[in-house]
Amino acid sequence: MTELISPSPHPDRVPFMALLGLNRSGTMDWGHVRAIQLENLRDKSLMRLIASLGTMLVIDLLFFADHDLLILGGWSLAVIFLQLHVYRANMRGDFIGRKTVSLRELQSVQLRAIGPAVLWGALLIYCGLEGSSRDLILAYAVLLTLMVGSATMMATVPLSTIIFVSVTGMSACAAFFLAEQVVIAASSLGVTVLLIFAALNSARNHVGEHLARLILLEKSETVSLLLREFEDSGADWLWQTDTARRVSRVSPRFAYALGRDASDIDGLPFLQLVAGEAWESGDFPPALHLLAEKLNKREAFSDLLVPVMIDDRQLWWELSASPRLGEDGSFLGFRGVGSDVTAQQESQKKISHLARFDTLTGLPNRLQLTEALGEAMRDADKWRSRCCFLMIDLDRFKAVNDTLGHPVGDRLLGRVSKRLQSIMSDNELCGRLGGDEFAVVVKDGSDSAYITRLADRIIATLSKPYEVDQHTLFIGASIGTAIGPRDGKTVEMLMRSADLALYRSKDAGGGSHTLYQPSLHADAEERRVMEIELRQALERGELHLQYQPVVDAEDYTVTGFEALLRWNSQKFGPVSPAKFVPLAEEARLIAPIGAWVLEQACRDAAQWPDMVKVAVNVSADQLTTPGFIETISSALEQSGLPKRRLEIEVTESIFVRGGMAEKMLSEVNDLGIKLSLDDFGTGYSSLGYLRKTRFDTIKVDRSFVQGAAKNVPESIAIIRAVVALADSLGMATTAEGVENEEELRMIQQLGCSKIQGYYFGRPMGFEDALALFHQRDSDVA
């Protein structure tokens, strides 16, 4: 269906700000209006040029005899040059001939009035300082004519008029005031204000008239298009039969829908036309049997969906009809309406397919896998056998996405799916659960040796090298297997058991197959207990911060520290952040822990030298927590740390949260706090993130640093591009994970401005970080 025109403002209420080209107003597309404004301005450009040069000539003739010819001549040349420049720019503008003009283009054209206004204003000021009262009055009288003319000729671009009249009028006021003509100065001010109001009113009337015509034209075009679309689409047609159920009074559109001439089908049985080849064989689909029954019983029907074969193409028609009765109640036939709903049926089929199949790989998705596993478990329970569920996770797949981007990763997933399908027999159904996770449902899993061979074959097949976009890629696979109903009496329990087994395979380094064991639940229980301990870690004082220095790439001075959270649990001992941070996010503990980290980092940083910053990592869950901005403000206020010394560090994963995350980052920026984007370049839309959010630092991932040190061309090219991009946007670049001299030299050559890594310092406690500055002060002394 044709898109209807958007809501438009009434022409009599055109917003002044939109009229002046200072903002976008409402839902109206002002591009057309701006094009009309500039086209009218262009038409009046020659008249404006003649008026301006004529006014200049009158001024020259009036003041030729009594004023310095050098000053008058210089001023005249400036007027000629500037007016010709404005005229030429208007006549050759990029907006010429276009149906829409951007807000920036309109503003640029309107601001051209500043130059001429300044020159005319300078003339009046000069007359007020150097000339007589008579000269000043004459000059003002001449210029008043030009001001009135400008207000008329530039009615469509009122901002130009306001600029010209305001600058010239205020210059006249100043000139009369300098000449001690206070009354005339006040009068000129009044005239200026009146001209501005007159220009605005004239502009609103002028643009409103064009806008009214535009709205009327849009509505007319829309109605015409809708009517034409209805006439040409052939989507609906009328049909009619006689008492013998033969078509009569054939409509052209019904004949068109059948692909035949109206004369050829007049008098043929309606059911024969709809049934097509099935009419001869008598093998009718159920829907046609229902249609025939309705016609025989002379019953009305509505929205009856029937299949139709026309020119060997399967179509779907939706038919509605009711019996026609004469004045005496006698049956005269049927009259109804038909619609071709083939497109809708195909769309529904596609939607149904999308609901059960993965769009990227074409494999069954989680829904279909779950249904297949449920059916397999019911059969296993019925026949007292076993079924099996294999959960597969790709090893090192994230590295492919991080280094080569998601498009390459997506193509790699397509290759993986084809290999996986090639292994399957009628006894197995493979599918994709999401991300880099796949699964296999084995209908008959009674032979445990067969299951082991299948898992080993999957690992071996998926671990062979892949050729994708001229890249040779090496990944692997880890598998967790659960046997039903032994390892789970429901689909959810069986999938959970397979997931626990997969977790063990991944934890063992990948590339292996693990059968579910009840002991795996003990590991899950450990994570549950760890969550309980983590909830009490803050109160017990088990959490602490370490700081890794960030140094200047040129003189190696410490410019800041990255705050790193550590947990030394009474029950578990030192726990890796990679283990407890995801646990904190799952348990919704990240907000209080993150608030503590911010407060502690700000308190510690307040004791460092004034130019040293502290960077605090913030997860997506923490960023989008209500009250996050208040948490930052409180931490800064309590510690006394200046806002410029705090840097919030995020990864690209926060942008998955959409507008909420972007809004929060914008608010952080507005507070004057620095923003850093970590692991830049490992995602596929980093440039879009830089466009949406003002980052102060972008951090180059360690994988690129290592690759550059090994002279990998892709890594070197990426770092160079990142540095160039950061320089052009006024951002700093920090290279992460520099661990040796070779990596340091390469990063310096590539132009990174800051460096972080073990080469300059491992994460250290606050006292050790503070000692770095005391040691530096001692060395200086």
C-alpha positions in Angstrom: 0.0 0.0 0.0 1.2 3.5 -0.7 2.7 5.3 2.2 0.5 8.1 3.3 1.9 11.6 3.7 3.2 12.5 7.2 1.3 14.9 9.4 2.0 18.5 8.4 1.6 21.8 10.3 -1.1 24.2 9.3 0.3 26.9 6.9 -1.0 29.6 9.2 1.0 28.2 12.1 4.4 27.6 10.5 6.9 27.6 13.5 9.2 30.6 13.5 12.2 28.5 14.4 11.6 26.1 11.5 10.9 29.1 9.2 14.3 30.7 10.2 16.1 27.4 9.6 17.3 27.1 13.2 15.8 23.7 14.0 13.7 20.8 12.8 10.1 21.2 13.8 7.6 18.3 14.4 7.2 15.4 11.9 7.0 17.6 8.8 9.6 17.0 6.1 10.9 20.6 5.8 13.3 19.7 3.0 10.7 20.6 0.3 10.0 23.9 2.0 13.6 24.8 2.3 14.1 24.0 -1.4 11.2 26.4 -2.2 12.8 29.1 0.0 16.2 28.9 -1.7 14.7 28.6 -5.2 12.8 31.9 -4.6 16.0 33.5 -3.2 17.9 32.4 -6.3 15.2 34.0 -8.6 15.7 37.3 -6.7 19.5 37.1 -6.7 20.0 39.3 -9.8 17.6 41.9 -8.5 19.4 42.0 -5.2 22.7 42.4 -6.9 21.4 45.3 -9.0 19.8 47.0 -6.0 23.0 46.6 -3.9 25.3 47.9 -6.6 22.8 50.7 -7.4 22.7 51.8 -3.8 26.5 51.7 -3.7 26.6 53.9 -6.8 24.2 56.5 -5.2 26.4 56.6 -2.1 29.5 57.1 -4.2 27.9 60.0 -6.1 26.6 61.6 -2.8 30.0 61.4 -1.0 32.4 61.7 -3.9 33.3 65.3 -3.4 33.4 65.5 0.4 35.1 62.3 1.6 38.5 60.5 1.3 38.4 58.8 -2.2 40.8 56.1 -1.0 38.4 55.0 1.8 35.3 55.4 -0.4 36.9 53.5 -3.3 38.1 50.7 -1.0 34.7 50.3 0.5 33.1 50.3 -2.9 35.4 47.6 -4.2 34.7 45.5 -1.1 30.9 45.9 -1.7 31.3 44.9 -5.4 33.5 41.9 -4.6 31.3 40.6 -1.8 28.0 41.1 -3.6 29.3 39.3 -6.7 30.6 36.5 -4.6 27.2 36.1 -2.9 25.4 36.3 -6.2 27.7 33.7 -7.8 27.3 31.3 -4.8 23.5 31.5 -4.9 23.4 30.9 -8.7 25.8 28.0 -8.5 24.6 26.4 -5.2 24.4 22.6 -4.9 20.7 23.1 -4.0 19.7 24.2 -7.5 17.2 21.9 -9.1 16.8 19.7 -6.0 13.4 18.9 -4.4 14.8 18.8 -0.9 17.5 20.9 0.9 19.1 20.1 4.2 18.9 22.3 7.3 22.7 23.0 7.1 22.5 24.1 3.5 19.7 26.6 4.3 21.7 28.0 7.2 24.8 28.3 5.1 23.0 30.3 2.4 21.3 32.6 5.0 24.5 33.4 6.8 25.9 34.9 3.6 23.9 38.0 4.5 26.4 38.8 7.3 29.2 40.1 5.0 27.1 42.7 3.1 25.4 43.8 6.3 28.8 44.5 8.0 29.9 46.6 5.0 26.8 48.7 5.0 26.9 49.1 8.7 30.6 50.1 8.5 29.6 52.9 6.1 27.1 54.3 8.6 29.5 54.1 11.5 32.1 55.9 9.4 29.6 58.6 8.6 28.8 59.0 12.3 32.4 59.4 13.2 33.9 61.3 10.3 31.0 62.9 8.4 28.4 65.5 9.1 24.9 64.9 10.3 23.7 65.6 6.8 25.9 62.9 5.4 24.7 60.4 8.0 21.0 61.1 7.4 21.6 60.9 3.6 23.4 57.5 3.9 20.7 56.2 6.3 17.9 57.3 3.9 19.6 55.5 1.0 20.2 52.4 3.1 16.7 52.4 4.5 15.4 51.9 1.0 17.8 48.9 0.6 16.7 47.5 4.0 13.0 47.7 3.0 13.8 46.2 -0.4 15.8 43.4 1.2 12.9 42.6 3.6 10.7 42.2 0.5 13.1 40.4 -1.9 14.4 38.0 0.8 10.9 37.2 2.3 11.4 33.5 1.8 14.7 33.4 3.8 13.8 35.6 6.9 17.0 34.8 8.7 18.9 36.6 6.0 16.6 39.6 6.3 16.9 39.7 10.1 20.7 39.5 9.9 20.9 42.2 7.3 18.3 44.5 8.8 19.6 44.0 12.4 23.2 44.6 11.6 22.5 47.6 9.4 19.8 49.1 11.7 21.9 48.7 14.8 24.9 50.3 13.0 22.6 53.2 12.2 21.5 53.5 15.8 25.2 53.5 16.9 26.1 56.0 14.3 23.3 58.5 15.2 24.2 58.0 18.9 27.8 58.9 18.1 26.6 61.9 16.2 24.6 62.9 19.2 21.3 62.4 17.3 19.6 60.5 20.0 16.0 60.9 18.8 16.9 59.8 15.3 18.8 56.8 16.8 15.7 55.8 18.7 13.6 56.2 15.6 16.0 54.0 13.5 15.8 51.4 16.2 12.0 51.4 16.0 12.2 51.1 12.2 14.6 48.2 12.5 12.2 46.3 14.8 9.2 47.0 12.6 11.1 45.8 9.5 12.1 42.6 11.3 8.5 41.9 12.3 7.3 42.7 8.8 9.9 40.4 7.3 8.8 37.5 9.6 5.2 38.0 8.9 5.8 38.2 5.1 8.0 35.1 5.3 5.3 33.2 7.2 2.7 34.2 4.6 4.9 33.5 1.7 6.1 30.1 2.9 2.7 29.2 4.2 1.2 29.7 0.8 3.8 27.4 -0.8 3.3 24.9 2.1 -0.4 24.8 1.5 0.1 24.1 -2.2 2.6 21.4 -1.3 0.3 19.7 1.2 -2.6 19.8 -1.3 -0.3 18.4 -4.0 0.9 15.6 -1.8 -2.7 14.7 -0.8 -3.8 14.8 -4.5 -0.9 12.6 -5.5 -1.5 10.2 -2.7 -5.2 9.8 -3.6 -4.4 9.4 -7.3 -1.7 6.8 -6.5 -4.1 4.8 -4.3 -6.8 4.8 -7.0 -4.3 3.8 -9.7 -2.9 1.1 -7.4 -6.4 -0.3 -6.8 -7.2 -0.3 -10.5 -3.9 -1.9 -11.6 -3.3 -4.4 -8.8 -6.0 -6.8 -9.8 -6.0 -8.1 -6.2 -9.8 -8.2 -5.9 -12.5 -9.1 -8.4 -16.2 -9.8 -8.6 -17.6 -13.1 -9.8 -21.1 -14.3 -10.5 -22.8 -17.6 -11.4 -26.2 -18.6 -12.7 -28.5 -21.3 -11.3 -26.3 -24.0 -12.9 -23.2 -22.7 -11.2 -21.8 -21.4 -14.5 -20.0 -18.0 -14.5 -22.0 -15.1 -16.0 -21.3 -11.5 -16.6 -17.5 -12.1 -16.3 -15.6 -9.1 -14.9 -12.4 -8.2 -16.7 -10.3 -8.5 -13.5 -11.7 -12.0 -12.8 -10.7 -13.0 -16.4 -7.3 -11.4 -15.8 -6.8 -13.4 -12.6 -7.4 -16.6 -14.5 -5.1 -15.5 -17.3 -7.8 -15.9 -20.0 -10.2 -13.7 -22.0 -13.6 -13.0 -20.6 -15.3 -14.4 -23.7 -13.5 -17.7 -23.3 -14.8 -18.4 -19.8 -18.3 -17.0 -20.0 -20.7 -19.9 -19.3 -18.1 -22.3 -18.0 -18.6 -24.0 -14.6 -17.2 -21.9 -11.8 -15.8 -24.9 -10.0 -14.0 -26.1 -13.2 -12.2 -22.7 -13.6 -11.1 -22.9 -10.0 -10.1 -26.6 -9.9 -8.0 -26.4 -13.1 -6.4 -29.8 -14.0 -8.0 -31.4 -10.9 -11.4 -31.0 -12.7 -10.5 -33.8 -15.1 -8.9 -36.2 -12.6 -11.5 -35.5 -9.9 -8.7 -35.4 -7.3 -9.9 -32.3 -5.5 -8.1 -30.8 -2.5 -10.3 -30.6 0.7 -10.8 -26.9 0.2 -12.4 -27.4 -3.2 -14.6 -30.2 -1.8 -15.8 -27.6 0.8 -16.4 -25.0 -2.0 -18.4 -27.5 -4.1 -20.5 -28.4 -1.0 -21.3 -24.8 -0.3 -22.3 -24.2 -3.9 -24.5 -27.3 -4.0 -26.2 -26.4 -0.7 -26.6 -22.8 -1.8 -25.0 -21.6 1.4 -23.1 -18.4 1.9 -19.4 -18.6 2.7 -16.7 -16.1 3.6 -12.9 -16.0 3.3 -12.7 -19.6 2.0 -9.1 -20.3 1.1 -8.7 -22.5 -2.0 -5.7 -23.6 -4.0 -5.7 -22.7 -7.7 -3.4 -24.0 -10.5 -2.9 -21.5 -13.3 -0.2 -22.0 -16.0 1.5 -24.6 -13.8 1.8 -22.1 -10.9 0.3 -22.7 -7.5 -1.9 -19.8 -6.4 -4.1 -19.2 -3.4 -7.5 -17.5 -3.7 -9.7 -16.3 -0.9 -13.4 -16.5 -1.9 -16.5 -15.1 -0.4 -20.1 -15.3 -1.8 -23.7 -15.4 -1.0 -26.7 -16.7 -3.0 -28.7 -14.3 -5.2 -32.5 -14.4 -4.8 -35.2 -13.1 -6.9 -38.2 -11.0 -5.8 -40.1 -14.1 -5.3 -37.3 -15.8 -3.3 -36.2 -18.0 -6.1 -32.5 -18.9 -6.4 -30.7 -17.0 -9.2 -27.1 -18.1 -8.6 -24.1 -16.8 -6.5 -22.5 -13.4 -6.5 -19.1 -13.0 -4.7 -15.7 -11.5 -4.5 -12.3 -13.1 -4.8 -8.8 -12.1 -3.8 -5.4 -13.4 -4.8 -3.7 -14.0 -1.4 -0.7 -16.0 -2.8 1.7 -13.4 -1.6 0.3 -13.5 1.9 0.3 -17.3 2.0 4.0 -17.4 0.8 4.8 -14.8 3.5 3.1 -16.9 6.1 5.0 -19.9 4.9 8.3 -18.0 5.1 7.4 -16.8 8.6 6.6 -20.4 9.7 10.0 -21.4 8.2 11.8 -18.6 10.0 10.2 -19.6 13.2 11.6 -23.1 13.0 14.9 -22.7 11.0 18.0 -20.6 11.7 18.2 -17.8 9.1 22.0 -17.8 8.9 22.7 -21.5 8.5 19.3 -22.9 7.3 19.5 -25.5 10.1 16.7 -26.2 12.5 16.7 -23.7 15.3 16.3 -24.1 19.0 12.5 -24.4 18.8 12.6 -27.3 16.3 15.4 -29.0 18.2 13.4 -28.8 21.4 10.4 -30.3 19.7 12.4 -33.1 18.1 14.1 -33.9 21.5 10.7 -34.0 23.1 9.4 -36.4 20.5 12.5 -38.5 20.8 12.1 -38.7 24.6 8.4 -39.7 24.3 9.5 -42.5 21.9 12.3 -43.6 24.2 9.8 -43.8 27.1 7.3 -45.6 25.0 9.7 -48.3 23.7 11.9 -48.3 26.8 14.9 -47.2 24.8 17.2 -44.2 25.0 17.6 -41.0 23.1 20.6 -38.6 23.1 21.3 -34.9 23.0 24.7 -33.5 21.9 25.4 -29.9 22.6 28.3 -28.5 20.5 30.3 -25.3 21.1 33.0 -24.1 18.6 36.4 -23.5 20.0 38.4 -20.4 19.1 35.4 -19.0 17.1 35.5 -15.7 19.1 39.0 -15.1 17.9 37.8 -15.3 14.3 35.1 -12.7 15.0 37.6 -10.5 16.9 40.3 -10.5 14.3 38.4 -10.8 11.0 34.9 -9.5 11.9 31.4 -10.9 12.0 30.9 -11.2 8.3 33.7 -13.7 8.1 32.5 -15.4 11.2 29.0 -15.7 9.7 30.4 -17.4 6.6 32.4 -19.7 8.8 29.2 -20.7 10.6 27.7 -21.6 7.3 30.6 -23.9 6.4 30.3 -25.5 9.9 26.6 -26.2 9.4 27.3 -27.9 6.0 29.9 -30.1 7.5 27.7 -31.0 10.4 24.8 -31.9 8.0 27.1 -34.1 6.0 27.6 -36.3 9.0 24.0 -36.8 9.9 22.0 -39.9 9.2 18.2 -40.5 9.4 18.7 -41.2 13.1 20.0 -37.6 13.8 18.8 -34.1 13.5 21.3 -31.3 13.8 20.6 -27.6 14.4 21.9 -24.3 15.7 21.0 -23.2 19.2 22.4 -19.7 18.6 25.8 -17.9 18.4 28.5 -20.6 17.9 26.4 -23.3 19.7 25.0 -26.3 17.7 23.2 -29.4 18.8 22.3 -32.9 17.6 19.2 -34.9 18.6 19.8 -38.7 18.3 16.5 -40.4 18.1 17.9 -43.9 19.1 20.8 -43.5 21.5 20.9 -47.0 22.9 24.4 -47.7 21.6 26.8 -45.7 23.7 29.7 -46.6 21.5 27.9 -45.2 18.5 27.3 -41.9 20.4 31.0 -41.7 21.2 32.0 -42.4 17.6 29.5 -39.8 16.4 30.9 -37.1 18.8 34.5 -37.9 17.8 33.6 -37.7 14.1 31.9 -34.3 14.7 35.0 -33.0 16.5 37.4 -34.3 13.8 35.2 -33.0 10.9 34.7 -29.5 12.4 38.3 -29.2 13.4 39.6 -29.5 9.8 40.9 -26.1 8.3 38.4 -23.8 6.6 39.0 -21.6 3.6 36.9 -18.4 4.0 37.6 -15.2 2.0 41.2 -16.3 1.3 41.8 -16.9 5.0 42.7 -20.3 6.3 40.9 -20.7 9.6 41.4 -23.3 12.3 38.7 -23.8 14.9 37.6 -26.8 16.9 34.6 -28.2 18.7 33.7 -29.2 22.2 30.8 -31.5 22.9 28.7 -32.3 26.0 26.3 -35.3 25.8 23.3 -36.3 27.9 21.4 -39.6 27.5 17.6 -39.5 28.0 15.8 -40.3 30.0 18.6 -41.4 32.2 20.2 -37.9 32.6 17.0 -36.0 32.5 13.4 -36.9 32.5 12.3 -33.7 30.7 13.6 -31.8 27.7 14.7 -29.0 29.9 16.6 -31.3 32.3 18.3 -33.2 29.5 19.4 -30.0 27.8 20.7 -28.7 31.2 22.7 -31.9 31.7 24.2 -31.6 28.2 25.1 -28.0 29.0 26.9 -29.0 32.2 28.8 -31.7 30.3 29.8 -29.1 27.6 30.9 -26.7 30.3 33.3 -29.4 31.5 34.6 -29.9 28.0 35.3 -26.2 27.5 36.9 -26.0 31.0 39.2 -28.8 30.0 40.6 -26.7 27.1 38.2 -27.7 24.3 38.4 -30.2 21.5 36.9 -32.9 23.7 33.7 -34.9 24.3 32.2 -35.2 27.8 29.4 -37.5 28.8 27.2 -36.2 31.6 28.0 -37.4 35.1 26.0 -36.6 38.2 29.2 -35.1 39.7 28.8 -32.2 37.2 25.9 -31.0 39.2 28.4 -30.6 42.1 30.2 -28.0 40.0 27.0 -26.2 39.4 26.4 -26.3 43.1 29.8 -24.8 43.6 28.9 -21.9 41.4 25.7 -21.5 43.5 27.7 -21.4 46.7 30.2 -19.0 45.1 27.3 -16.7 44.3 26.3 -16.7 48.0 29.8 -15.9 49.0 30.0 -13.2 46.5 26.9 -11.6 48.0 28.8 -11.2 51.3 32.2 -10.3 49.8 31.7 -6.6 50.1 30.6 -6.7 53.7 33.6 -8.9 54.6 36.1 -6.7 52.8 37.2 -9.5 50.5 37.2 -7.3 47.4 40.1 -5.0 46.5 41.5 -3.1 43.6 44.7 -3.4 41.7 46.0 -0.8 39.3 47.9 -1.3 36.0 49.7 1.7 34.8 49.1 3.4 31.4 52.2 5.3 30.1 52.9 7.9 27.5 54.3 6.3 24.4 57.1 8.9 24.0 58.5 9.6 27.4 57.1 6.6 29.3 55.6 8.8 32.1 52.6 7.4 33.9 49.4 9.1 32.6 46.9 6.9 34.4 45.9 3.6 35.8 43.3 1.0 34.9 41.4 -0.2 38.1 41.1 -4.0 38.1 38.8 -5.7 40.6 40.1 -8.7 42.6 38.4 -11.1 45.0 40.2 -13.0 47.7 37.4 -15.2 49.1 37.6 -16.7 52.6 36.0 -19.9 51.2 37.5 -20.2 47.7 40.7 -18.2 48.0 41.7 -15.9 45.0 39.0 -16.1 42.4 39.6 -15.1 38.8 37.6 -12.0 37.6 36.7 -14.1 34.5 34.9 -16.4 36.9 33.2 -14.1 39.4 32.4 -11.0 37.2 30.0 -13.0 34.9 28.6 -14.6 38.1 28.0 -11.1 39.6 26.2 -10.0 36.4 24.0 -13.2 36.4 23.2 -12.7 40.1 22.5 -8.9 39.7 25.3 -8.0 42.0 27.2 -5.9 39.5 25.4 -2.6 40.5 26.5 -2.6 44.2 30.0 -4.0 43.4 30.4 -1.6 40.6 29.4 1.3 42.8 32.0 0.2 45.4 34.7 0.0 42.7 33.9 3.5 41.5 34.0 5.0 45.0 37.3 3.2 45.9 39.0 4.0 42.6 38.1 7.7 43.0 39.3 7.8 46.6 42.7 6.2 45.6 43.1 8.4 42.5 42.5 11.5 44.5 45.9 10.8 46.2 47.8 10.6 43.0 49.3 13.6 41.1 46.8 16.0 39.5 47.4 14.9 35.9 47.1 11.1 36.5 43.7 9.6 35.5 42.0 6.4 36.7 40.0 4.2 34.3 37.2 2.1 35.7 35.6 -0.7 33.6 31.8 -0.6 33.5 29.7 -3.5 32.2 26.6 -3.2 30.1 24.4 -4.3 33.1 26.0 -1.7 35.4 25.8 1.1 32.8 22.0 0.5 32.3 21.3 0.2 36.0 19.0 3.0 37.3 20.9 5.6 39.3 24.3 4.9 37.6 24.8 8.7 36.9 24.1 9.4 40.6 26.6 6.7 41.6 29.4 8.4 39.6 28.5 11.9 40.9 28.5 10.6 44.5 31.9 8.9 44.1 33.4 12.1 42.7 31.9 14.3 45.3 32.9 12.1 48.2 36.5 11.7 47.0 37.0 15.2 45.7 38.4 13.8 42.4 38.0 16.2 39.5 35.7 14.8 36.7 38.4 15.1 34.1 40.6 12.5 35.9 37.9 9.8 35.8 37.6 7.7 32.7 34.8 5.2 32.2 35.8 2.2 30.1 33.3 0.2 28.1 33.4 -2.5 25.5 31.3 -2.7 22.3 29.0 -5.2 24.0 27.2 -2.4 25.7 25.7 -1.2 22.4 23.7 -4.4 22.2 21.5 -2.7 24.8 20.6 -0.1 22.1 19.4 3.4 22.9 19.5 3.0 26.7 23.2 2.5 26.7 23.9 5.3 24.3 21.8 7.6 26.4 23.7 6.8 29.5 27.1 7.3 27.7 25.8 10.7 26.5 25.0 11.7 30.1 28.4 10.6 31.3 29.9 12.7 28.6 27.8 15.7 29.6 29.2 15.4 33.1 32.7 16.1 31.8 33.9 12.5 32.4 36.1 10.8 29.9 35.0 7.7 27.9 37.2 4.9 26.6 36.2 2.1 24.2 38.0 -1.1 25.0 38.9 -3.9 22.5 38.3 -1.5 19.6 38.1 -3.2 16.2 37.1 -6.6 17.4 33.4 -6.0 16.5 31.9 -5.2 13.1 30.3 -1.8 13.8 32.9 0.1 15.8 32.8 3.1 13.4 29.1 3.3 14.0 29.7 3.5 17.7 32.3 6.3 17.3 29.7 8.2 15.3 27.0 7.8 18.0 29.2 8.4 21.1 32.0 10.9 21.8 34.9 8.7 23.1 38.1 10.2 24.4 40.2 7.1 24.1 40.1 3.9 22.0 42.0 0.9 23.1 43.6 -1.4 20.5 43.1 -5.1 21.4 46.1 -7.1 22.4 45.5 -9.6 19.5 46.3 -6.8 17.1 49.4 -5.8 19.1 50.7 -9.3 19.0 50.0 -9.6 15.3 51.7 -6.4 14.5 54.8 -7.5 16.4 54.9 -10.6 14.2 54.5 -8.5 11.1 51.0 -9.7 10.3 49.9 -7.3 7.5 46.2 -7.3 8.7 47.1 -6.4 12.2 49.5 -3.6 11.1 46.9 -2.2 8.7 44.2 -2.3 11.4 46.3 -0.5 14.0 47.4 2.2 11.4 43.8 2.7 10.5 42.7 3.0 14.1 45.5 5.5 14.9 44.6 7.6 11.8 40.9 7.5 12.7 41.6 8.5 16.3 43.8 11.4 15.3 41.2 12.7 12.9 38.6 12.6 15.7 40.8 14.0 18.3 41.0 10.8 20.4 43.9 9.1 22.1 44.9 5.5 21.3 46.0 3.0 24.0 47.7 -0.2 22.9 46.9 -3.0 25.3 49.0 -6.0 26.3 52.5 -4.8 25.4 54.8 -7.3 27.0 58.2 -7.0 25.4 60.6 -4.7 23.6 59.6 -5.8 20.1 55.9 -5.1 20.7 56.8 -1.7 22.2 58.9 -0.6 19.2 56.2 -1.7 16.7 53.5 0.2 18.6 55.6 3.3 18.8 56.2 3.1 15.0 52.5 2.8 14.4 51.8 6.0 16.3 49.8 4.8 19.4 49.8 7.6 22.0 49.6 5.5 25.1 50.7 2.0 26.1 49.5 -0.5 28.7 51.0 -3.9 29.5 53.3 -6.1 31.6 56.3 -4.4 30.0 55.6 -1.3 32.1 54.0 -2.9 35.0 51.7 -5.6 36.2 48.6 -4.9 38.2 49.6 -3.6 41.6 48.1 -2.5 44.9 47.3 1.2 45.7 50.4 1.6 47.9 52.7 0.3 45.1 51.0 2.6 42.6 51.5 5.6 44.9 55.1 4.6 45.4 55.8 5.0 41.7 55.3 8.7 42.1 57.3 9.0 45.3 60.2 7.2 43.5 59.9 9.5 40.5 60.0 12.6 42.8 63.1 11.2 44.6 64.8 10.6 41.2 64.0 14.2 40.1 65.3 15.6 43.4 
